[in-house]
C-alpha cells in the first residue's frame, strides 16, 4: 500500500476525532503585551499576566487592574505536503490584580484564566503508532487557571507564588444484563458509574530583584503536572440465551503532561521610553510521559452448547501492547523582547513591541514504530499598545488596549524510519502557526 | 450635566453593566452551598443572605450586595461535613455509608474604585469552593443500591462563582454573576484492526457549564429603628452530566450495541430566594424562603442503550421515572455584634433552616434482566431522602488597627433528617413498603479573611 495513503488515512481518522491538550501559554503567551514581546517578561511584568510569567510581579501593581482579551492561534501543520487539520487554539484570557498593603507591606492577590472556546480540557489516549503533532494538538487546548499572592518586603525585592488548577479523571463502570446479538438495540443492559474528577494543583513561585532603576532580574519556577485518565469497566451478561460473557477492561494513561520549568530573566531599561528583556527557560522535557494508554483486558465467553451461529465469531482477549519509550530531552528556550513607548502625550501613550523565541524540539528522532511529530520552532512577534490616562471621570486610572501578532515557523524536515517496511514510513513535516489577539485592561488608582 | 441627567446616565450605565454580565454568561451552579450555605457568616446564620449577606459570600447569596463592599479582602477557609444516614427496612443496610465532604473556601472582596458617578457603587466578588479530593464526583449507582442521591455526593463538587453588584441609588442595588462547573463528555472505541490487534482510543473532555445568578436588593424606606432590606435572588439550573459513548461494534462479529454511559453527576434546581432583613448596628435579623424547582429534575440515570430513530420502541431498558416535587425552603438567622472596642468586635450568630424533601414518598420500581428467569424483573429503586431541619451557630471576630486587619468566622451546623417512610410502586401498580430514611448531618468550618 502507498505509505502516503496510510499516513493520510491515519491523519484522516485523527482529524475526525476531537483534539486534546496541555499548556497553551507556553506556546502562545498570556495577554497581548507579553505575546508581543516573545513572552520575555518575567522580570518586567506587573499585570494579570504575572500570574503565569512571574507571580512576584503582582506586588508591583499600584492599583486594581482587570483585564480581558482573546487570542486565536491558527495552526497550519503539514506532513508530506498535506495539511493535517490541527485544531486552532483559541479562547478568552483574563484576570485581575488586587494590590494593597498588609501590616505596612505591599501585598497583592492575582488571578488569571485562559478559557478555551470549546472545552476546559481534553484527554485522549491513542495507539502509539498513530501520527500526531505531539506538542500542538493534545497539549494546547486546555484551561489555565491560576491564583497567586505576592509581597514586596523591601522596595527592591518582590516574592510571589500560588497554584494552577486542573483535574484528572478516574472512573469505574459496570454494565450488566442481556445482550441481544441478533437485534442489538433490543439488548437489555444497564450501567452504573462511579467517576471522580480529581483535583490537580501545581505550584508556581517567583522572585524579582531590582538591581537599579534600570536593571531587574527574576527567577521563576513552575511545577510539573500530569493529567491522568484511569478507567475500568466490567461488562457481564447473557448473550442471547446462548452463553454468558464477562469482559473486564482496565486502562491507564497520562495525558497533558506539563514539565517543570525554571526561568531566569532580566530586564534592562535603556531609556525612559525603551527597554529590552531576556528570559531563558529550562524545560524538563526529559520527564515526559507519553500519552499512550496501557490496556488490560480479561475476556471469558464460553462457547454455546451448540456452537456459535453461522457468521458469529466471538472476540478474543488481546495481548497487552508493549509501550515504546518516548525519548525526550530537556531544553533551554530563549525569549527576547523589546518595548518602545513611541508616543507620549499628556492623556495617552502609544507602544510598539517585538519579540523572538526559539524552541528546539525536545522529541527524539521517530525512527521506530512511534510517530510523535514535532519540529524546531522559531517565533517572531509584533505588538502595539495604546494607553489612555483617566479618559473619563468614572475611570480615574487608565485604560490599555494591546494587540499582538506572532508567526511561528516549524522548520520542515524529513523523518526516516529504520525499518523499510514500517507501516507509516518516512515522512516530511513542518508548517507555521499564526497567533493573533488583543487584551483590554482597565486600571484603577 | 445636571444631577438628574447624571443620575439617569448612571442608572443606564449600571443596568448596562449588570445586563452585559448576565448576557455574557450562560448557565451553571454547584451543590455544597445549596445544602449548607456558603462562607463562614451565612452558614452560621441559617444560610440566609439574600438581604443580609456580606462580602464575597454574596457572589452566591445575592450579587447585588457586592456593591456594599468598601474594602478589599481575601478569605481562606476549611469546611467539612459528615453524613450519618440510615435506610431501614427489609433488605436495607441500615446505615448507608458515605465519606465525609471536605473542602477549601476561597473568597475575594473587590470593591471597584470607579470615580465620578460610579464612585463607591460597584463591587465584584469571587467565591470558590473546592473539595480537597475531587472536583466533581459522579456516582450513578444501580437503583436497587440503597442511596441518598440528593445529599452526600452533591456536596462533593467544586463551586466557582463570580459576581458584580451595582448600587443604583434610591436604595436599590442590582447584581449578576455566574457559577461554573465542569461536566465530562467522552468516548471509548474498542476495535480489532486488519492485523487482528485489538486497540482502544479513549478520549474525554471537560466542558464548562454555567448558571446565572441575578439579584436585587432594596432598602425599604420606612421609619424603623434599623435598616430594613429586602432581597431577591434567582439562581439558574446546574446540571453537570457524565456522558461517555462506548463503541465496541468493531471488536468482533458479535452484534454489540453502542453503549451510552451517561447520567447526571450534579444537579441544582433553578431557585428563587426572597428574604427580608433588619440590619442594625449591633443586631441583624434575617428570614426568607427559597423556592426550588425540583420538578424539573430529570433523575440520575439515562438509558444504557438509546433506541435508534428507526426503532424508537426497542426493548432497551429505561431508568425509573420519578416525579420530584418542588420545594420551598425556609431560612432564618441572626448576627449579634458585641463591640469590645473600636478595634475588636466579636459576633455571635445562630440560625435555622427547613429543607423540604423533594423525593416523593412513592417511588416506581426499575427493571433489570434476571439471569435466573432469563427475563425482566422489577427491582425496587432504593432512593431515600427526608426533610431536613437544620440548626446553625457560629461566631465572628473583627479586628482593626492597631491589630492586623483580620476577620475570622467559624460555624457549625446540625441537620436532622425527619424520619420518612418510602414505598415502592411496581409496574402493575402494587404498593409495597420500601423503607424508612433518617439520620443527621454535621457540618463545620472556619474562614479567615484579611483586608488589604
Interface residues (C-beta under 8 A of the other chain):
Chain A: X17 X18 X20 X63 X64 X66 X96 X98 X99 X100 X101 X102 X103 X107 X109 X111 X115 X118 X119 X120 X121 X122 X123 X124 X125 X126 X127 X143 X147 X149 X165 X167 X169 X171 X173 X174 X175 X176 X177 X178 X179 X180 X181 X182 X183 X184 X185 X186 X187 X188 X189 X190 X191 X192 X193 X194 X195 X196 X197 X198 X199 X229 X231 X233 X237 X238 X239 X241 X244 X249 X251 X253 X293 X295 X297 X311 X312 X313 X314 X315 X316 X317 X318 X321 X392 X393 X394 X395 X396 X444 X445
Chain B: X13 X72 X74 X106 X108 X110 X112 X113 X114 X115 X116 X117 X118 X126 X130 X131 X132 X133 X134 X135 X136 X137 X138 X139 X140 X141 X142 X145 X158 X182 X184 X188 X190 X192 X197 X198 X199 X200 X201 X202 X203 X204 X205 X206 X207 X208 X242 X244 X246 X251 X252 X253 X254 X255 X256 X257 X259 X261 X263 X265 X304 X305 X307 X308 X311 X314 X315 X316 X317 X319 X367 X368 X369 X371 X374 X376 X404 X405 X450 X451 X452
